[in-house]
């Protein structure tokens, strides 16, 4: 099974970015941890990070007919990107929305996600474990 792990704007700064909110682990450390948890059991994780909405959309589109599912932390795109929402609705594989922090317990604008209802599930506030939880949902669904 090929499962995408996609991270949007500013998630490349994990480790130094507001560590009191997002923790001290880098995105690469989270990647290595996820690979260690998942890949020995046989499934393949494919990672992609971009600060650009269009690049993420191109990547998701390019995986039509290829990927079995995707876990996406869209960063702030979750709160306003109808273009990303339309892409998630269009692809032929399930997409799980993940946020490291609890978006319902922060500024009011973060509690609104325009992609949640086209995603199979939303996981928020579980830190890096949220990605693993999302991967498990895909593994169980396919
Ligand atoms: C985030 C939450 C978003 O509101 C924020 O814009 C991010 C990270 C999270 O992982 O908690 O960039 O998606």
Backbone and ligand atoms as CSV (ligand in chain L), in Angstrom:
chain,resi,resn,atom,element,x,y,z
A,1,UNK,N,N,0.841,-1.194,0.000
A,1,UNK,CA,C,0.000,0.000,0.000
A,1,UNK,C,C,0.890,1.263,0.000
A,2,UNK,N,N,0.560,2.231,-0.833
A,2,UNK,CA,C,1.318,3.495,-0.850
A,2,UNK,C,C,0.476,4.563,-0.156
A,3,UNK,N,N,1.027,5.088,0.927
A,3,UNK,CA,C,0.312,6.112,1.706
A,3,UNK,C,C,1.139,7.400,1.685
A,4,UNK,N,N,0.495,8.479,1.278
A,4,UNK,CA,C,1.164,9.780,1.199
A,4,UNK,C,C,1.103,10.467,2.558
A,5,UNK,N,N,2.181,11.143,2.908
A,5,UNK,CA,C,2.204,11.976,4.119
A,5,UNK,C,C,2.597,13.379,3.655
A,6,UNK,N,N,1.619,14.262,3.632
A,6,UNK,CA,C,1.805,15.579,3.022
A,6,UNK,C,C,1.746,16.659,4.096
A,7,UNK,N,N,2.676,17.588,4.009
A,7,UNK,CA,C,2.692,18.709,4.953
A,7,UNK,C,C,2.730,20.024,4.192
A,8,UNK,N,N,1.917,20.961,4.643
A,8,UNK,CA,C,1.774,22.237,3.955
A,8,UNK,C,C,2.657,23.329,4.527
A,9,UNK,N,N,2.277,24.573,4.286
A,9,UNK,CA,C,3.097,25.735,4.622
A,9,UNK,C,C,3.576,25.769,6.070
A,10,UNK,N,N,4.847,26.090,6.217
A,10,UNK,CA,C,5.514,26.326,7.504
A,10,UNK,C,C,5.819,25.066,8.310
A,11,UNK,N,N,5.346,23.919,7.838
A,11,UNK,CA,C,5.642,22.701,8.592
A,11,UNK,C,C,7.090,22.256,8.382
A,12,UNK,N,N,7.761,22.820,7.382
A,12,UNK,CA,C,9.206,22.598,7.231
A,12,UNK,C,C,9.992,23.235,8.381
A,13,UNK,N,N,9.353,24.143,9.115
A,13,UNK,CA,C,10.036,24.819,10.229
A,13,UNK,C,C,9.833,24.125,11.577
A,14,UNK,N,N,9.177,22.969,11.563
A,14,UNK,CA,C,8.959,22.260,12.837
A,14,UNK,C,C,10.285,22.042,13.551
A,15,UNK,N,N,10.244,22.164,14.860
A,15,UNK,CA,C,11.471,22.051,15.661
A,15,UNK,C,C,11.882,23.409,16.188
A,16,UNK,N,N,11.767,24.424,15.317
A,16,UNK,CA,C,12.102,25.787,15.760
A,16,UNK,C,C,10.879,26.697,15.761
A,17,UNK,N,N,9.832,26.290,15.078
A,17,UNK,CA,C,8.634,27.113,14.951
A,17,UNK,C,C,7.737,26.936,16.174
A,18,UNK,N,N,7.529,28.013,16.937
A,18,UNK,CA,C,6.618,27.978,18.097
A,18,UNK,C,C,6.647,26.604,18.803
A,19,UNK,N,N,7.797,26.223,19.353
A,19,UNK,CA,C,7.916,24.866,19.920
A,19,UNK,C,C,6.938,24.605,21.066
A,20,UNK,N,N,6.501,25.683,21.735
A,20,UNK,CA,C,5.535,25.487,22.826
A,20,UNK,C,C,4.182,24.997,22.279
A,21,UNK,N,N,3.944,25.209,21.002
A,21,UNK,CA,C,2.694,24.747,20.382
A,21,UNK,C,C,2.935,23.454,19.596
A,22,UNK,N,N,4.022,23.440,18.813
A,22,UNK,CA,C,4.216,22.335,17.867
A,22,UNK,C,C,5.270,21.322,18.296
A,23,UNK,N,N,5.932,21.580,19.432
A,23,UNK,CA,C,6.936,20.634,19.901
A,23,UNK,C,C,8.316,20.933,19.327
A,24,UNK,N,N,9.288,20.128,19.732
A,24,UNK,CA,C,10.686,20.395,19.365
A,24,UNK,C,C,11.203,19.450,18.284
A,25,UNK,N,N,10.381,18.533,17.854
A,25,UNK,CA,C,10.844,17.603,16.823
A,25,UNK,C,C,10.756,18.237,15.442
A,26,UNK,N,N,11.751,17.940,14.613
A,26,UNK,CA,C,11.728,18.449,13.238
A,26,UNK,C,C,10.815,17.561,12.390
A,27,UNK,N,N,10.482,18.086,11.218
A,27,UNK,CA,C,9.660,17.287,10.295
A,27,UNK,C,C,10.408,16.022,9.881
A,28,UNK,N,N,11.720,16.148,9.719
A,28,UNK,CA,C,12.488,14.962,9.337
A,28,UNK,C,C,12.493,13.913,10.455
A,29,UNK,N,N,12.550,14.358,11.702
A,29,UNK,CA,C,12.491,13.397,12.824
A,29,UNK,C,C,11.127,12.701,12.860
A,30,UNK,N,N,10.082,13.437,12.587
A,30,UNK,CA,C,8.745,12.825,12.544
A,30,UNK,C,C,8.669,11.822,11.390
A,31,UNK,N,N,9.269,12.196,10.260
A,31,UNK,CA,C,9.291,11.296,9.091
A,31,UNK,C,C,9.982,9.971,9.436
A,32,UNK,N,N,11.158,10.063,10.054
A,32,UNK,CA,C,11.918,8.853,10.401
A,32,UNK,C,C,11.117,7.992,11.382
A,33,UNK,N,N,10.478,8.647,12.356
A,33,UNK,CA,C,9.658,7.931,13.347
A,33,UNK,C,C,8.506,7.196,12.662
A,34,UNK,N,N,7.841,7.884,11.736
A,34,UNK,CA,C,6.705,7.257,11.034
A,34,UNK,C,C,7.179,6.079,10.183
A,35,UNK,N,N,8.299,6.262,9.490
A,35,UNK,CA,C,8.825,5.169,8.665
A,35,UNK,C,C,9.126,3.950,9.527
A,36,UNK,N,N,9.721,4.196,10.695
A,36,UNK,CA,C,10.077,3.118,11.620
A,36,UNK,C,C,8.824,2.380,12.111
A,37,UNK,N,N,7.738,3.134,12.339
A,37,UNK,CA,C,6.491,2.536,12.834
A,37,UNK,C,C,5.764,1.735,11.759
A,38,UNK,N,N,5.832,2.218,10.511
A,38,UNK,CA,C,4.927,1.704,9.475
A,38,UNK,C,C,5.616,0.770,8.481
A,39,UNK,N,N,6.798,1.167,7.994
A,39,UNK,CA,C,7.337,0.470,6.822
A,39,UNK,C,C,7.783,-0.967,7.082
A,40,UNK,N,N,8.268,-1.317,8.290
A,40,UNK,CA,C,8.622,-2.723,8.507
A,40,UNK,C,C,7.429,-3.673,8.323
A,41,UNK,N,N,6.217,-3.142,8.469
A,41,UNK,CA,C,5.026,-3.999,8.303
A,41,UNK,C,C,4.604,-4.088,6.842
A,42,UNK,N,N,5.301,-3.373,5.954
A,42,UNK,CA,C,5.057,-3.607,4.519
A,42,UNK,C,C,4.546,-2.443,3.709
A,43,UNK,N,N,3.872,-1.495,4.331
A,43,UNK,CA,C,3.352,-0.374,3.548
A,43,UNK,C,C,4.443,0.667,3.306
A,44,UNK,N,N,4.279,1.418,2.206
A,44,UNK,CA,C,5.294,2.408,1.819
A,44,UNK,C,C,4.734,3.809,2.070
A,45,UNK,N,N,5.512,4.618,2.785
A,45,UNK,CA,C,5.116,6.021,2.999
A,45,UNK,C,C,5.848,6.891,1.995
A,46,UNK,N,N,5.131,7.860,1.457
A,46,UNK,CA,C,5.724,8.792,0.500
A,46,UNK,C,C,5.503,10.211,1.029
A,47,UNK,N,N,6.591,10.919,1.308
A,47,UNK,CA,C,6.493,12.222,1.986
A,47,UNK,C,C,6.598,13.373,0.995
A,48,UNK,N,N,5.839,14.427,1.277
A,48,UNK,CA,C,5.912,15.639,0.447
A,48,UNK,C,C,5.586,16.840,1.329
A,49,UNK,N,N,6.409,17.866,1.227
A,49,UNK,CA,C,6.116,19.122,1.940
A,49,UNK,C,C,6.284,20.275,0.966
A,50,UNK,N,N,5.358,21.222,1.038
A,50,UNK,CA,C,5.523,22.442,0.241
A,50,UNK,C,C,4.862,23.606,0.957
A,51,UNK,N,N,5.435,24.768,0.733
A,51,UNK,CA,C,4.819,26.009,1.225
A,51,UNK,C,C,3.854,26.594,0.200
A,52,UNK,N,N,3.658,25.873,-0.916
A,52,UNK,CA,C,2.879,26.415,-2.029
A,52,UNK,C,C,1.616,25.593,-2.269
A,53,UNK,N,N,0.492,26.253,-2.202
A,53,UNK,CA,C,-0.806,25.607,-2.398
A,53,UNK,C,C,-0.839,24.811,-3.711
A,54,UNK,N,N,-0.416,25.469,-4.802
A,54,UNK,CA,C,-0.483,24.824,-6.119
A,54,UNK,C,C,0.403,23.594,-6.214
A,55,UNK,N,N,1.540,23.635,-5.547
A,55,UNK,CA,C,2.446,22.477,-5.580
A,55,UNK,C,C,1.796,21.286,-4.869
A,56,UNK,N,N,1.090,21.555,-3.793
A,56,UNK,CA,C,0.411,20.471,-3.064
A,56,UNK,C,C,-0.731,19.908,-3.923
A,57,UNK,N,N,-1.444,20.802,-4.584
A,57,UNK,CA,C,-2.543,20.365,-5.466
A,57,UNK,C,C,-1.993,19.523,-6.616
A,58,UNK,N,N,-0.910,19.980,-7.239
A,58,UNK,CA,C,-0.295,19.205,-8.332
A,58,UNK,C,C,0.129,17.826,-7.830
A,59,UNK,N,N,0.701,17.788,-6.630
A,59,UNK,CA,C,1.172,16.518,-6.086
A,59,UNK,C,C,-0.009,15.562,-5.850
A,60,UNK,N,N,-1.058,16.066,-5.225
A,60,UNK,CA,C,-2.239,15.223,-4.968
A,60,UNK,C,C,-2.832,14.705,-6.280
A,61,UNK,N,N,-2.934,15.583,-7.273
A,61,UNK,CA,C,-3.478,15.166,-8.575
A,61,UNK,C,C,-2.603,14.099,-9.221
A,62,UNK,N,N,-1.294,14.261,-9.080
A,62,UNK,CA,C,-0.361,13.313,-9.687
A,62,UNK,C,C,-0.426,11.925,-9.078
A,63,UNK,N,N,-1.046,11.811,-7.928
A,63,UNK,CA,C,-1.141,10.519,-7.239
A,63,UNK,C,C,-2.456,9.793,-7.520
A,64,UNK,N,N,-3.309,10.397,-8.356
A,64,UNK,CA,C,-4.554,9.717,-8.739
A,64,UNK,C,C,-4.182,8.415,-9.469
A,65,UNK,N,N,-4.797,7.338,-9.041
A,65,UNK,CA,C,-4.498,6.047,-9.669
A,65,UNK,C,C,-3.215,5.405,-9.163
A,66,UNK,N,N,-2.526,6.081,-8.261
A,66,UNK,CA,C,-1.241,5.573,-7.751
A,66,UNK,C,C,-1.324,5.307,-6.242
A,67,UNK,N,N,-1.695,6.347,-5.478
A,67,UNK,CA,C,-1.701,6.231,-4.006
A,67,UNK,C,C,-2.945,5.497,-3.518
A,68,UNK,N,N,-2.797,4.881,-2.356
A,68,UNK,CA,C,-3.945,4.216,-1.713
A,68,UNK,C,C,-4.612,5.114,-0.678
A,69,UNK,N,N,-3.935,6.184,-0.296
A,69,UNK,CA,C,-4.513,7.103,0.684
A,69,UNK,C,C,-3.500,8.167,1.031
A,70,UNK,N,N,-3.978,9.216,1.689
A,70,UNK,CA,C,-3.074,10.308,2.072
A,70,UNK,C,C,-3.453,10.841,3.441
A,71,UNK,N,N,-2.413,11.190,4.193
A,71,UNK,CA,C,-2.566,11.920,5.440
A,71,UNK,C,C,-2.018,13.309,5.156
A,72,UNK,N,N,-2.795,14.339,5.435
A,72,UNK,CA,C,-2.327,15.685,5.122
A,72,UNK,C,C,-2.464,16.610,6.313
A,73,UNK,N,N,-1.337,17.249,6.657
A,73,UNK,CA,C,-1.398,18.392,7.560
A,73,UNK,C,C,-1.299,19.617,6.650
A,74,UNK,N,N,-2.427,20.260,6.389
A,74,UNK,CA,C,-2.427,21.350,5.411
A,74,UNK,C,C,-1.932,22.667,5.985
A,75,UNK,N,N,-1.560,22.680,7.286
A,75,UNK,CA,C,-1.216,23.960,7.907
A,75,UNK,C,C,-2.387,24.918,7.764
A,76,UNK,N,N,-2.086,26.185,7.567
A,76,UNK,CA,C,-3.143,27.193,7.505
A,76,UNK,C,C,-4.038,27.056,6.277
A,77,UNK,N,N,-3.608,26.295,5.257
A,77,UNK,CA,C,-4.476,26.104,4.086
A,77,UNK,C,C,-5.819,25.499,4.491
A,78,UNK,N,N,-5.811,24.741,5.587
A,78,UNK,CA,C,-7.056,24.121,6.059
A,78,UNK,C,C,-8.148,25.164,6.290
A,79,UNK,N,N,-7.717,26.360,6.667
A,79,UNK,CA,C,-8.697,27.355,7.113
A,79,UNK,C,C,-9.307,28.167,5.981
A,80,UNK,N,N,-8.707,28.070,4.774
A,80,UNK,CA,C,-9.253,28.928,3.697
A,80,UNK,C,C,-9.122,28.384,2.285
A,81,UNK,N,N,-8.446,27.253,2.081
A,81,UNK,CA,C,-8.182,26.860,0.691
A,81,UNK,C,C,-9.306,26.000,0.104
A,82,UNK,N,N,-10.211,26.670,-0.609
A,82,UNK,CA,C,-11.262,25.923,-1.317
A,82,UNK,C,C,-10.662,25.140,-2.483
A,83,UNK,N,N,-9.530,25.633,-3.004
A,83,UNK,CA,C,-8.870,24.897,-4.097
A,83,UNK,C,C,-8.370,23.540,-3.596
A,84,UNK,N,N,-7.763,23.534,-2.411
A,84,UNK,CA,C,-7.308,22.268,-1.828
A,84,UNK,C,C,-8.501,21.367,-1.523
A,85,UNK,N,N,-9.548,21.951,-1.025
A,85,UNK,CA,C,-10.773,21.187,-0.749
A,85,UNK,C,C,-11.270,20.494,-2.018
A,86,UNK,N,N,-11.322,21.244,-3.128
A,86,UNK,CA,C,-11.817,20.670,-4.387
A,86,UNK,C,C,-10.926,19.527,-4.856
A,87,UNK,N,N,-9.628,19.668,-4.650
A,87,UNK,CA,C,-8.702,18.596,-5.050
A,87,UNK,C,C,-8.951,17.343,-4.227
A,88,UNK,N,N,-9.101,17.523,-2.924
A,88,UNK,CA,C,-9.337,16.359,-2.053
A,88,UNK,C,C,-10.643,15.663,-2.447
A,89,UNK,N,N,-11.650,16.468,-2.803
A,89,UNK,CA,C,-12.928,15.878,-3.237
A,89,UNK,C,C,-12.769,15.129,-4.561
A,90,UNK,N,N,-11.793,15.534,-5.371
A,90,UNK,CA,C,-11.648,14.977,-6.727
A,90,UNK,C,C,-10.803,13.710,-6.782
A,91,UNK,N,N,-9.874,13.549,-5.836
A,91,UNK,CA,C,-8.958,12.405,-5.959
A,91,UNK,C,C,-9.670,11.094,-5.613
A,92,UNK,N,N,-9.083,9.981,-6.075
A,92,UNK,CA,C,-9.758,8.682,-5.943
A,92,UNK,C,C,-9.273,7.883,-4.728
A,93,UNK,N,N,-8.582,8.554,-3.800
A,93,UNK,CA,C,-8.095,7.851,-2.605
A,93,UNK,C,C,-8.526,8.635,-1.359
A,94,UNK,N,N,-8.668,7.947,-0.230
A,94,UNK,CA,C,-9.107,8.641,0.993
A,94,UNK,C,C,-8.023,9.563,1.559
A,95,UNK,N,N,-8.464,10.689,2.079
A,95,UNK,CA,C,-7.548,11.679,2.648
A,95,UNK,C,C,-7.948,11.949,4.097
A,96,UNK,N,N,-6.959,11.917,4.980
A,96,UNK,CA,C,-7.190,12.188,6.401
A,96,UNK,C,C,-6.538,13.522,6.746
A,97,UNK,N,N,-7.247,14.400,7.397
A,97,UNK,CA,C,-6.727,15.712,7.815
A,97,UNK,C,C,-6.108,15.592,9.212
A,98,UNK,N,N,-4.870,16.060,9.324
A,98,UNK,CA,C,-4.166,15.973,10.611
A,98,UNK,C,C,-3.651,17.351,11.014
A,99,UNK,N,N,-3.805,17.696,12.271
A,99,UNK,CA,C,-3.185,18.890,12.846
A,99,UNK,C,C,-2.459,18.482,14.114
A,100,UNK,N,N,-1.228,18.948,14.268
A,100,UNK,CA,C,-0.462,18.632,15.471
A,100,UNK,C,C,-1.111,19.223,16.712
A,101,UNK,N,N,-1.493,20.503,16.605
A,101,UNK,CA,C,-2.110,21.194,17.747
A,101,UNK,C,C,-3.623,20.992,17.703
A,102,UNK,N,N,-4.271,21.321,18.801
A,102,UNK,CA,C,-5.737,21.223,18.863
A,102,UNK,C,C,-6.322,22.508,18.284
A,103,UNK,N,N,-6.752,22.437,17.025
A,103,UNK,CA,C,-7.216,23.655,16.337
A,103,UNK,C,C,-8.509,24.203,16.948
A,104,UNK,N,N,-9.180,23.400,17.762
A,104,UNK,CA,C,-10.412,23.882,18.404
A,104,UNK,C,C,-10.142,24.628,19.707
A,105,UNK,N,N,-8.891,24.618,20.153
A,105,UNK,CA,C,-8.568,25.235,21.445
A,105,UNK,C,C,-7.650,26.442,21.266
A,106,UNK,N,N,-7.587,26.988,20.035
A,106,UNK,CA,C,-6.676,28.103,19.766
A,106,UNK,C,C,-7.495,29.316,19.279
A,107,UNK,N,N,-6.912,30.126,18.399
A,107,UNK,CA,C,-7.654,31.281,17.890
A,107,UNK,C,C,-8.911,30.780,17.155
A,108,UNK,N,N,-10.014,31.539,17.216
A,108,UNK,CA,C,-11.257,31.072,16.589
A,108,UNK,C,C,-11.114,30.720,15.105
A,109,UNK,N,N,-10.261,31.448,14.350
A,109,UNK,CA,C,-10.172,31.146,12.909
A,109,UNK,C,C,-9.631,29.754,12.654
A,110,UNK,N,N,-8.875,29.205,13.618
A,110,UNK,CA,C,-8.299,27.876,13.403
A,110,UNK,C,C,-9.325,26.756,13.572
A,111,UNK,N,N,-10.403,27.049,14.259
A,111,UNK,CA,C,-11.408,26.009,14.490
A,111,UNK,C,C,-12.183,25.700,13.210
A,112,UNK,N,N,-12.075,26.592,12.227
A,112,UNK,CA,C,-12.779,26.375,10.954
A,112,UNK,C,C,-11.826,25.718,9.964
A,113,UNK,N,N,-12.213,24.541,9.487
A,113,UNK,CA,C,-11.470,23.905,8.408
A,113,UNK,C,C,-12.417,23.722,7.240
A,114,UNK,N,N,-12.008,24.192,6.074
A,114,UNK,CA,C,-12.873,24.061,4.888
A,114,UNK,C,C,-12.658,22.723,4.185
A,115,UNK,N,N,-11.745,21.896,4.703
A,115,UNK,CA,C,-11.500,20.608,4.034
A,115,UNK,C,C,-12.088,19.416,4.797
A,116,UNK,N,N,-12.493,19.644,6.050
A,116,UNK,CA,C,-12.873,18.500,6.904
A,116,UNK,C,C,-13.952,17.622,6.278
A,117,UNK,N,N,-14.970,18.250,5.698
A,117,UNK,CA,C,-16.077,17.403,5.241
A,117,UNK,C,C,-15.795,16.658,3.936
A,118,UNK,N,N,-14.653,16.930,3.283
A,118,UNK,CA,C,-14.279,16.081,2.143
A,118,UNK,C,C,-13.165,15.097,2.530
A,119,UNK,N,N,-12.756,15.163,3.797
A,119,UNK,CA,C,-11.777,14.199,4.305
A,119,UNK,C,C,-12.500,13.057,5.012
A,120,UNK,N,N,-11.823,11.929,5.081
A,120,UNK,CA,C,-12.420,10.756,5.742
A,120,UNK,C,C,-12.475,10.958,7.255
A,121,UNK,N,N,-11.510,11.686,7.789
A,121,UNK,CA,C,-11.490,11.963,9.232
A,121,UNK,C,C,-10.621,13.185,9.476
A,122,UNK,N,N,-10.821,13.806,10.637
A,122,UNK,CA,C,-9.932,14.886,11.080
A,122,UNK,C,C,-9.348,14.482,12.431
A,123,UNK,N,N,-8.020,14.608,12.548
A,123,UNK,CA,C,-7.343,14.310,13.810
A,123,UNK,C,C,-6.596,15.562,14.213
A,124,UNK,N,N,-6.845,16.038,15.417
A,124,UNK,CA,C,-6.283,17.323,15.831
A,124,UNK,C,C,-5.843,17.239,17.280
A,125,UNK,N,N,-4.643,17.773,17.560
A,125,UNK,CA,C,-4.207,17.876,18.953
A,125,UNK,C,C,-3.490,16.668,19.491
A,126,UNK,N,N,-3.096,15.747,18.624
A,126,UNK,CA,C,-2.397,14.545,19.109
A,126,UNK,C,C,-0.908,14.559,18.775
A,127,UNK,N,N,-0.394,15.690,18.329
A,127,UNK,CA,C,1.019,15.729,17.953
A,127,UNK,C,C,1.317,14.763,16.820
A,128,UNK,N,N,2.549,14.234,16.816
A,128,UNK,CA,C,2.949,13.349,15.702
A,128,UNK,C,C,2.130,12.055,15.665
A,129,UNK,N,N,1.582,11.651,16.810
A,129,UNK,CA,C,0.763,10.431,16.844
A,129,UNK,C,C,-0.460,10.562,15.934
A,130,UNK,N,N,-0.860,11.805,15.668
A,130,UNK,CA,C,-2.005,12.028,14.783
A,130,UNK,C,C,-1.756,11.517,13.371
A,131,UNK,N,N,-0.497,11.657,12.891
A,131,UNK,CA,C,-0.180,11.138,11.552
A,131,UNK,C,C,-0.330,9.612,11.533
A,132,UNK,N,N,0.176,8.984,12.602
A,132,UNK,CA,C,0.119,7.515,12.670
A,132,UNK,C,C,-1.331,7.038,12.745
A,133,UNK,N,N,-2.125,7.751,13.518
A,133,UNK,CA,C,-3.549,7.425,13.632
A,133,UNK,C,C,-4.219,7.531,12.253
A,134,UNK,N,N,-3.873,8.590,11.513
A,134,UNK,CA,C,-4.427,8.765,10.167
A,134,UNK,C,C,-4.018,7.634,9.239
A,135,UNK,N,N,-2.768,7.219,9.334
A,135,UNK,CA,C,-2.277,6.114,8.499
A,135,UNK,C,C,-3.057,4.833,8.827
A,136,UNK,N,N,-3.318,4.615,10.110
A,136,UNK,CA,C,-4.067,3.409,10.522
A,136,UNK,C,C,-5.483,3.422,9.952
A,137,UNK,N,N,-6.094,4.604,9.931
A,137,UNK,CA,C,-7.455,4.708,9.373
A,137,UNK,C,C,-7.431,4.302,7.902
A,138,UNK,N,N,-6.409,4.751,7.175
A,138,UNK,CA,C,-6.304,4.383,5.755
A,138,UNK,C,C,-6.069,2.879,5.613
A,139,UNK,N,N,-5.176,2.344,6.422
A,139,UNK,CA,C,-4.867,0.900,6.327
A,139,UNK,C,C,-6.125,0.063,6.582
A,140,UNK,N,N,-6.966,0.525,7.500
A,140,UNK,CA,C,-8.171,-0.223,7.818
A,140,UNK,C,C,-9.264,-0.042,6.767
A,141,UNK,N,N,-9.206,1.094,6.057
A,141,UNK,CA,C,-10.264,1.410,5.092
A,141,UNK,C,C,-10.064,0.700,3.759
A,142,UNK,N,N,-8.790,0.471,3.411
A,142,UNK,CA,C,-8.525,-0.037,2.032
A,142,UNK,C,C,-8.541,-1.562,2.014
L,1,LIG,C1,C,-1.502,23.216,12.141
L,1,LIG,C2,C,-2.563,24.178,12.681
L,1,LIG,C3,C,-2.799,25.328,11.721
L,1,LIG,O1,O,-3.760,26.227,12.242
L,1,LIG,C4,C,-1.507,26.097,11.479
L,1,LIG,O2,O,-1.725,27.118,10.525
L,1,LIG,C5,C,-0.389,25.214,11.103
L,1,LIG,C6,C,-0.217,23.948,11.794
L,1,LIG,C7,C,-1.160,22.116,13.155
L,1,LIG,O3,O,-0.496,21.164,12.774
L,1,LIG,O4,O,-1.530,22.221,14.341
L,1,LIG,O5,O,0.456,25.582,10.276
L,1,LIG,O6,O,-2.002,22.585,10.971
